[in-house]
Amino acid sequence: MEGYRFEEDSMGKVAIPADALYGAQTQRAILNFPVSGLRMPNRFIKILALIKGCAAMANKELGLLDKEIADAIVSASNEISDGKWADQFPVDVFQTGSGTSTNMNVNEVIANRASLILGFDAGSGKVHPNDHVNLCQSSNDIIPTAIHVCALISISDTLLPSLFHLRALLDKRAAETMDIVKTGRTHLMDAVPLRLGREIGGWSHQVQKNIERIQSCILRLSELAIGGTAVGTGLNAHPDFAARTIGLVIEKTGLSFAETGNHYAAQASLDTVVELSGHLKSTAITLMKIANDLRLMNSGPVTGLSEIYLPALQPGSSIMPGKVNPVICESVLMACAQVIGNDAAITAAATLGSFELSTGMPLIAHSILQSIDITGNAARLLADKAIAGFEVNEKHISELLGRNPMLATSLVPLLGYDKAARIVRKALEEKRSIIEIAREELKIPEEELLRLLAPENMI
């Protein structure tokens, strides 16, 4: 067949595009899993290749792998980690639940590239994907290892810095708006007053608690399954392989990792990733709360609350001229909805394992890494394009506050609940202010009445 070469695996010969670096098992996966067109995240492939390079160095040090072959594997792995050959990883996310197809895809690309580095043809078998690249490993331990490493790098590099940035900006805006007293709201209805800065400070506290939740699972995320091979027993792996490989991963990433204390649990479940996903869902709900509050406070500009003006970033309508919408808030809300959906997918996929293996790993990997990314990106977007630049409509806030019937709450200690409620009902029925009705109904000095109904005395 012109334009193809033939490679053979344990099931026989397979036709592969002549210029492909992948091999027979990858080609079978391409044919077997035409499900979504979604590939495993490129970042995941890079980290898997990084681990393969570290494994080759460890095996060389342990005398298990020929120096020439090991060095070629390391070179090929480094190329992939640096972003080369990204088009050589076409396997669909919805594949075998262990991620074996992705593991073999990476093994084959490294093996064939290493063979080329040594001056042999792709498919020559000079460097073997199983015997050399996968030495002392199984898909069952290397895929969960890569998930943990990739997730921890993404949390450290992207997610936590974005959440710290959001919290700092919220603290800044809270301090700037602490002197502004506004109408509080519960059930979307008027409530007693509070400081705008306290409201924003509440958002900051929510973000901080989510930071702490995410940080709390980092230690568990740093525990790696590598070394357990097929079922956790470590069959066919050198007893020092895991420790040496993990040490090299630490050198490469600058992060702290350790071998799991129980390989059976580490390969039979992805409980820590499920935990992390729950924390990401909690964070998403916090971001949704902030985004929803902002767009409600921004509603208008004439018939809504109009307490703040969010930055005008783009025209909001193809038919209504001059309309501007809270597009950043809406983007964040949709991103957070995806994180919540990913959590459901991760939860379901985590139940698919049985006995010694979790068999929903590719979907879990794809979903958790996407959730980390979009949570971090959404937090930074909300901070920089909404919170940093919103302006406060102080005059309008003051006008709304003066008409707030819930100011009568401060009269309860003097009058009792029922009599204060009658004043509120009368003010609403007659569309008059609380202070007007109170002047008529109560026989107390004007100075005392103004003191009782002053919003700044209620906060």
N, C-alpha and C positions, 0 to 999 in steps of 0.2 A: 504494500500500500504506500503510494507516494506521499511524502510528507509525514510519515509515521515511522516509529521504531517499535520493536517488540521487546517487552520485558516479561520476566516470568516470576510469579510468586508461588506460594504453596498450592494455589488453585489452578495454576496453568498460565498460559501466555496471554498477554494483554497488549493491544495496540495503543500506543501513546503518541501524542504529537511529537515530532522529532526534536523540536526546540524546547520542549518542556523539561524542567529540572525535576519535576515530581515523577513518581514511578507507578507501578502496577496497582498498589492498594489505593493510591489517591485517585487513579483513573476509575477504579471500581466504585469508589465513593461518589465521584461525579455522576456516574450513571445510576447509582442506587438512590441518591437523595436529591432529586430535583424538586425541592419543596418550596423554598422561599426566595432564593437568590441572596439571602443574608449570609455573609461570610463571618467567620470568627473575627473578632476585632483585631485590627492590625497590631495594636499594642500587646494583645495577648500572644500573638505569634512571635513578636520580638522578644518578649520575656521567656517564652518557651524555648526559643533558640538560645537565649542567654544561658538558661539553665543547662541546655544540652552542651554548650561550650564548656561550662564549669564541670559538668559530669565527665567530659572527655579529658580535661586536665587532671581531675581527681583519679580517673582510671589509669592515666599515664603514670602519675605519681605512685599509684599502688602496683604498678607493673603489670596491669591487665591489658593495656592497649599499647601497640607499637607507637613509638614516638612520632614517626613520619605521618602515620594515619591520624593520630591524636591531634597533631598540630594542624593538619589539613581540616579536620572537623572544627577545631577552634576558629580557624580563619573563615570557614564557611558560615559558622554560627555568628561570628562577629559581623559579617556582611548583612545577614538577615536582621540582626539586632540594630544595625545602623540604618535599616529601612530599605535595603536592596531586595530585589526579587519578590516584591509584595504581590505581584500578579501570579505568583506560583502557588498561592494558597486558596484554591477555589472551593473548598469543601463547605457545604451548607451547614448552618448552625444545627438544623434538625437532622441529625445523623445518629450514629450509635451512641447510646447514653453514656458510655465511658469516655467518649472523646477519642477513641482509638483511631478513627479516621484522620482526625487532626494531628494526633501524635505521629502517625505514620506519614502523613503529608510532610510534616516538618523533618522527620527522620530521612525521608527519601530526598527531599530537596538538599538537605545538608550532605547526605551521602553522595549524591550525584555531583554537587558543586565541589565537594572535597576531592572526588575522583578527577574532575577536570583540573583542579589546582595541581594535582599530582601528575597530570599529563595523560590521563586515561579518559575514555569516552564516558558520557553519561550512560548509565545502565550497564556499565562494564562489571560492576560488582567489586571493583578494587576497594572501595569503601562501602561496607554493607549497612543498610539502614537499621537492621535488627542487631546483628552481631557486633557492630562497632558503635553506631550512633546511640542505640538504645541500650547499650551494655549496662547492666546492674539496675535497669529501670523497667517499669511497666506503665502502660497508659493509666492504670488504676492508681498509681501513686504520683506520677509526674503531672497529670492534668490537675488534680486538686492542689498540688504544690504551686503550679503556675497561676492558678486562680488566686491563691492567697498572696503570692508575691506581687502579682499585678494589681490586685485590689489595694494592698498596703502602699504600694508606690503611688497609685492614683489618689488615695486619701491624703498622703503626705504632700504630694506635689500640687494637687489641684483643689481638692475639696476643703480641707481644713484652712488653707490660706484664704480661700474665698469666704468662708464663714467667719473667720477672724476679721476680715475686711468689712463684711457686712455689719458685724457687731460694733466695730469701732465707729463706723459711719453713723449707725443708729445712736450710739452714745453721744456723738458730736451734735446731731440734730436734736436729740433730747435736751441737751444743755442749752442749745440756742433757743428752744421754744418753751423753756420751763416757766417763763413769766406769763404765758398765754393761757387764760382760763377759757374752757370751752364746755359745751354741753356733752355730758356723758350719754351713752346710749346702751340699753340692754334690750334684747329682742327687736332691734332696729327701731326702738321707741325711745323718746326722750327720757333721760334719767338725770340724776344729780350731777353737778359740775365736777370737773377734774382739770388738772393741768395737761396741756397738750404734751409737754415734755414727759409727764408720767406715763401717758399712753404709749409714746414712742419707746420709753424706757422698758415698758412691759414687753414690747417686741424684742428688744435687745436681750432681755432675760431669757426669753424663749429660745433665741438663737444660742445663747451661752449654754443652756441646758442640753441642747442638741449636740453642741461641740463636745460636751462632757460625755454624753452617751456614746458618741462615735469613738472618742478616745478610749473609752472603757473596754472596747473589744479589740484594741490594737494588739495587746499581749497575746490573746488567743489567736488572732489572725497571723501572728508571726510564727506560729507553730506549723511546721511543714511535714507533709506525708511522705516525702521522698525517702527511699530506703525500705519501704514496705513491700515493694514489687506487687505481685498479683493479688494476694489476699491479706497482706499485713505481716506475713511470716518472714519477709526478707529473702525468700528463696532466690538463689542465683545472684545475690548482691554481696559484695565484700562487706564485712562488718564495719569497716571504717569509711565505706563509700559515702554514706549520707552526711556524716560529720564533715568530711573533706569538701564535698560539693557545696554544702551550706556555707562553709567558711569562705569559699570563693564567691558565692552569691552575695554574701555580706560585703566582701571587698568591692564587687562590681556595683552594688546598689547604694552602699553607704547606710543601709538600714539593718536593724537587728532581727535575726531569724534564729530559730532553733528547731531541732528535730522533735517531732511530736512525741509525747510521752506514751501514746497508745496508737499504734499504726492501724489497728483494727477499727477503732472509732473514726480515725482521720480519713479512712478510705470508704467506710460504710456510710458515712454521713458528711454533710457540709453544714453542720449546725452553726458554726461561727459565721458563715456567709449569710445564713438565714437571719441570725441575730443582727448582723450589719444591715441587711436589707430592711429590717424592722426600724432601725435607727434612721435610715435614709427616708423611710416613709414618714416617720415622726417629723423629720426635718422638712420634708415636702409639705406636710400639713401646716407647719409653722410659716413657711414661705407663702402658702396660700392664704393664711390668715392675714399676713401683712399686706399682700397684694390686693386682697379683697377690701381691706380697710382703706387702703390708699385710693382705690378706684371709686369707692363710695364717697369718701371725703372730697374727691375731685369731681363728683358728678355735677352736671350742669351744662353749660356755665350759668344758665339763668334759672332753670326749674329744679335743679338738684341741690345738694348740700353746699357745694362750692366753698368748702372750708379751706381747701388748698388748690393750687394750680400745678399739676404735673407738667414737666417739660413737654412742649409741643415738638414732636419728632417727625411726623409725616402727616399728609392729608388723610383724613379718616373715612372718606366716602367717595365713591365713584359718581354719585348723583347729587349729594348735598354739599354745596360749596361752603368752605370755611369750617367744616366739621373736623374736629380733632379728637381722637379716641385714646384711651389709656392702654396703648399697644404693648408696652413693656409688662404691665400687670397681666395682660391676657396671655402673653408669651410665657411668663412665669407660671401662670395657672395651668396651662396645657402641659408644660414640662413636668410640673409636679403631679399632674394626673397620670402621666406616663410612668413616673416613679412608683406611684401607688399600684398601677397595673403590673409593673415589673415585680413588685413585691408579691402580688398574687401568683404570678408565673413562677417565681422562685420558690414560694411556699409549696405550690403544687408539684414542681419538679423535684423538690427535696423529699417528697413522699414516694418517689418512684423507685428508690433503691430497695434492695432486699439482701439479707444475709451480709456478705462481705463487700458489697459495692454499691455506691450511689450511682444510679444510672440516668440522672438528668443533668449531668455536668456541663455539656456544651450550652444548653439553654441558661443554666444558672450563671455560667461565665459571661455570656453575652449580656444578660439582663443586669447583673450586678455592676459590671463595668459601665454600661450605659447609664445606670442610675447614679453612680458616682459622678460621672462626667456632667450630666445635665443638672444634677443638684448643685454642683459647684458653679457651673456656668450661669445657672438661673440666679443663684445668690449674688454673684458679682454683677450680673446685669441689673438686678433689682436695686442694688446699692448704687451703682454708677449712673444709671439712666433714669431712675425714679426718685430714690431717697435723697441723693446728693443735691438734686436741683429743684425740688418742689418748693413753691412759694406759699406762704400762709396768708390767707385772706382775713386779716385780723378784724377789720371793720365788720365784715359779714358775720364772723364768729361771735363778736360782741353783740350784734343785733339779735342773732338767734338765741343767744344765752339770756338776754333780757326778756325774751318772750317765753322762756321755758317754764311750763306749768309745774315742773317737778321742783322748782325752787321752794315750793310750799312745804317740802319735806322738812325744812329747818324749823317750821312752825309746830311740828308734832310734839316736841317736848313741852311747849307752852299750851297748846290747844287739845292735844290728843289726836289720834289718827283720823277718827270719823269727822271731826269738825274741819280739820285740814283738808280732807278729801272733798268736803262740800265746797270749800273755797276753790279747789281745783276744778270741780265740775262747773261751777258758776262761771269761772274765768273762761273755760273752753266753750260753754254754751253762748256766752255773750261776746266771745272773741276779744276779750280784754286781758290785761296783764294781771298777774298774781298780786302785784303791789297795789294796783287800783282796787281790786276786790278786798284785799286785806285792810286797806285804809277805811273802807266802808263798814266792814264787818267787825273789826277789832277796835277796842277802846284802849290802845296803847300809844305812847308818844311816838311821833314821827321818827325821831332819832333812833329809838329802839327798833322800830319796824324796819328802817333802812339797814340797820346793823344785822338783824335777823335774816334779811333777804339778800344781803350782799353776797354774790357768788364767791368772792375771794375769801369769805369767812367759812365756806363750806368744804374747803379742799384740804 
